[in-house]
Amino acid sequence: MKLANELIAEMEVLALFPRESTTLGLKFHHDAAPEHIAAAKRLFEKQLITQVDGGYLTDLGIEAADHGLALLNILQG
């Protein structure tokens, strides 16, 4: 199975969110990478983040980010 570029961008955006506190968030401005702006919009539509341009991780977003980081840690050995 080959991962689509859109999914990779969504995983990259999830990994950018600060994990040390749920009160820290992100905002993707108009000059951010276009793929990250589009990924943030899709993550918002999937209810993983609170705003179309970033915001905070939702509970589901926190779970997704945690799983993604765990996978990266496993793969990096």
Number of C-alpha atoms within 10 A of each C-alpha: 3 4 7 8 11 14 13 14 18 19 18 16 20 26 16 11 22 15 15 7 8 13 10 12 16 16 15 19 12 9 7 10 11 13 16 22 22 17 25 26 20 18 24 21 13 12 16 23 26 19 19 18 21 24 18 21 27 16 14 13 20 18 13 17 23 15 12 16 15 12 12 12 10 9 8 7 6
